[in-house]
Amino acid sequence: IYESRENKDNVVILDKNQLAEMKANYDGEIAFIDYYFGDFIEYLSQQKLDEKTIVIFTSDHGEEFLDHGGYWHGSTLYDELIKVPLIIYFPDSQSQIYKQRISTIDIFPTLIDRLDKDNYDKYDLTGQSLLSLIETGRFEEKPIFSATAFRCRLKYSLISYNKKIIKYINGDIIGLYNLNNDP
């Protein structure tokens, strides 16, 4: 537990040692996951399961280290918190990196499209399949919605094309961004 002080604007003040410890702990967590995820992938390969296993690696959130005055996660909707890794491995697909903005809500429709395509329309899917992106490189970007009320008042963000707005639920705007110029 970190002892922190708040100034008159309720901005958390951490000393440089506390911030360094937070970053070191986070780096340790990443190294831990990297090591065991590597073991998992190696096991799949050794057992020849990689030839028939779909692997998905993602995260539910990132972390903030005073980038916008906050720390850890849950109280802001800046990219350091909502932009997360996504790796999808299909046994018969080529490796490719895509730059399109997608949402984690698109993962399940992608799996249904891949594994149960004939019944795709029977599912109540909110997201969209990423198979067209994976197979053809084409993808229609849709608005991406995020929200949080953890350790803060309810706020949400909407990303559409290259614009992003972050607002409180009462309508007060926190920020409006052109992501090309101000990611």
C-alpha positions as CSV (number, residue, x, y, z in Angstrom):
1,I,0.0,0.0,0.0
2,Y,1.4,3.4,-1.0
3,E,1.0,6.4,1.2
4,S,0.2,9.2,-1.0
5,R,-0.7,12.8,-0.5
6,E,-3.3,14.8,-2.4
7,N,-2.8,18.5,-3.2
8,K,-5.7,20.9,-3.2
9,D,-6.8,19.7,-6.7
10,N,-7.0,16.1,-5.5
11,V,-4.0,15.1,-7.6
12,V,-2.1,12.2,-6.1
13,I,1.5,13.0,-5.3
14,L,3.9,10.1,-5.1
15,D,7.6,10.5,-4.5
16,K,10.1,9.2,-7.0
17,N,10.9,6.1,-5.0
18,Q,7.2,5.1,-4.8
19,L,6.8,5.6,-8.5
20,A,10.0,3.5,-9.2
21,E,8.7,0.7,-7.0
22,M,5.3,0.7,-8.8
23,K,7.0,0.5,-12.2
24,A,9.4,-2.3,-11.0
25,N,6.5,-4.3,-9.6
26,Y,4.6,-3.9,-12.9
27,D,7.7,-4.9,-14.9
28,G,8.0,-8.0,-12.7
29,E,4.4,-9.0,-13.4
30,I,5.1,-8.7,-17.1
31,A,8.2,-10.8,-16.8
32,F,6.3,-13.4,-14.8
33,I,3.5,-13.7,-17.4
34,D,6.0,-13.6,-20.3
35,Y,7.9,-16.6,-18.8
36,Y,4.9,-18.7,-18.1
37,F,3.1,-17.8,-21.4
38,G,6.3,-18.9,-23.2
39,D,6.3,-22.2,-21.3
40,F,2.7,-22.7,-22.3
41,I,3.4,-22.0,-26.0
42,E,6.4,-24.3,-25.9
43,Y,4.3,-27.1,-24.3
44,L,1.7,-26.7,-27.1
45,S,4.5,-27.1,-29.7
46,Q,6.1,-30.1,-28.0
47,Q,2.7,-31.9,-27.8
48,K,1.9,-30.9,-31.4
49,L,-1.2,-29.1,-30.0
50,D,-0.1,-25.8,-31.7
51,E,-1.4,-27.3,-35.0
52,K,-5.0,-27.5,-33.7
53,T,-5.2,-24.8,-30.9
54,I,-6.4,-21.3,-31.2
55,V,-4.5,-19.1,-28.7
56,I,-5.7,-15.6,-27.7
57,F,-3.6,-13.3,-25.5
58,T,-5.0,-10.0,-24.3
59,S,-5.5,-7.9,-21.2
60,D,-8.4,-6.2,-19.5
61,H,-6.6,-2.9,-18.9
62,G,-3.2,-1.2,-18.8
63,E,-1.7,0.8,-16.1
64,E,-1.0,4.5,-15.5
65,F,2.1,5.7,-13.8
66,L,1.2,9.4,-13.3
67,D,0.9,9.9,-17.1
68,H,-2.2,12.0,-16.6
69,G,-1.9,12.5,-12.8
70,G,-3.3,9.1,-11.9
71,Y,-1.8,5.8,-11.0
72,W,-2.6,2.1,-11.4
73,H,-5.8,1.7,-13.2
74,G,-9.6,2.2,-13.2
75,S,-9.9,5.9,-12.8
76,T,-9.1,7.3,-16.3
77,L,-9.7,6.2,-19.9
78,Y,-6.5,7.4,-21.5
79,D,-4.8,5.1,-23.9
80,E,-2.3,3.8,-21.4
81,L,-5.3,2.1,-19.7
82,I,-7.6,1.1,-22.5
83,K,-5.1,0.2,-25.3
84,V,-4.2,-3.4,-24.6
85,P,-2.3,-6.1,-26.4
86,L,-4.2,-8.6,-28.5
87,I,-2.6,-11.6,-30.1
88,I,-4.7,-14.2,-31.9
89,Y,-3.1,-17.3,-33.2
90,F,-4.9,-19.5,-35.7
91,P,-2.9,-22.6,-36.6
92,D,-3.2,-22.1,-40.3
93,S,-2.7,-18.3,-40.5
94,Q,0.4,-16.3,-41.3
95,S,1.8,-13.9,-38.7
96,Q,0.7,-10.3,-39.3
97,I,0.6,-7.1,-37.3
98,Y,-2.5,-4.9,-37.8
99,K,-2.7,-1.2,-36.9
100,Q,-6.5,-0.9,-36.9
101,R,-8.3,0.0,-33.8
102,I,-10.5,-2.8,-32.6
103,S,-12.3,-3.7,-29.4
104,T,-12.0,-6.7,-27.2
105,I,-15.7,-7.1,-27.7
106,D,-14.7,-8.4,-31.2
107,I,-12.9,-11.5,-29.9
108,F,-16.0,-13.6,-29.3
109,P,-17.6,-12.9,-32.7
110,T,-14.2,-13.7,-34.3
111,L,-14.2,-17.1,-32.7
112,I,-17.8,-17.8,-33.6
113,D,-17.1,-16.8,-37.2
114,R,-14.1,-19.2,-37.3
115,L,-15.6,-22.1,-35.4
116,D,-19.4,-22.0,-36.0
117,K,-19.7,-19.8,-39.2
118,D,-22.9,-21.6,-40.3
119,N,-24.7,-20.6,-37.1
120,Y,-23.1,-17.1,-36.8
121,D,-26.5,-15.3,-37.2
122,K,-28.0,-17.3,-34.3
123,Y,-25.7,-15.7,-31.8
124,D,-26.5,-12.3,-30.2
125,L,-23.2,-10.6,-31.0
126,T,-22.4,-7.1,-30.1
127,G,-18.9,-6.9,-31.6
128,Q,-17.8,-7.8,-35.1
129,S,-15.7,-10.6,-36.4
130,L,-12.1,-9.8,-37.2
131,L,-11.7,-12.6,-39.7
132,S,-12.0,-10.2,-42.7
133,L,-9.1,-8.3,-41.2
134,I,-7.1,-11.5,-40.6
135,E,-7.8,-13.0,-44.0
136,T,-7.9,-10.0,-46.3
137,G,-6.5,-7.1,-44.4
138,R,-9.8,-5.2,-44.8
139,F,-11.8,-4.1,-41.8
140,E,-14.5,-1.5,-41.2
141,E,-13.5,0.4,-38.0
142,K,-16.5,0.9,-35.7
143,P,-16.7,3.2,-32.7
144,I,-15.1,1.9,-29.6
145,F,-16.7,2.5,-26.2
146,S,-15.1,2.3,-22.8
147,A,-16.3,3.2,-19.3
148,T,-15.2,3.2,-15.7
149,A,-16.6,4.0,-12.3
150,F,-13.8,2.3,-10.3
151,R,-12.3,4.8,-7.8
152,C,-14.0,7.7,-9.6
153,R,-17.3,9.1,-10.9
154,L,-18.7,7.3,-13.9
155,K,-17.1,8.4,-17.1
156,Y,-16.9,7.0,-20.6
157,S,-14.9,7.4,-23.8
158,L,-15.8,7.0,-27.4
159,I,-13.3,6.5,-30.2
160,S,-14.5,7.1,-33.7
161,Y,-12.2,7.2,-36.6
162,N,-9.3,9.4,-35.3
163,K,-11.3,11.3,-32.7
164,K,-11.7,10.4,-29.0
165,I,-13.9,12.0,-26.4
166,I,-13.8,11.4,-22.7
167,K,-16.8,12.6,-20.7
168,Y,-18.4,12.2,-17.3
169,I,-21.8,10.7,-17.3
170,N,-23.3,14.1,-16.5
171,G,-21.9,15.4,-19.8
172,D,-18.9,17.4,-18.5
173,I,-16.1,16.9,-21.1
174,I,-12.8,15.7,-19.8
175,G,-11.1,15.8,-23.1
176,L,-11.6,15.8,-26.9
177,Y,-8.6,14.5,-28.9
178,N,-7.5,14.1,-32.5
179,L,-5.6,10.9,-32.1
180,N,-3.5,11.6,-35.2
181,N,-2.0,14.7,-33.5
182,D,-2.5,13.8,-29.8
183,P,-2.5,10.1,-29.1
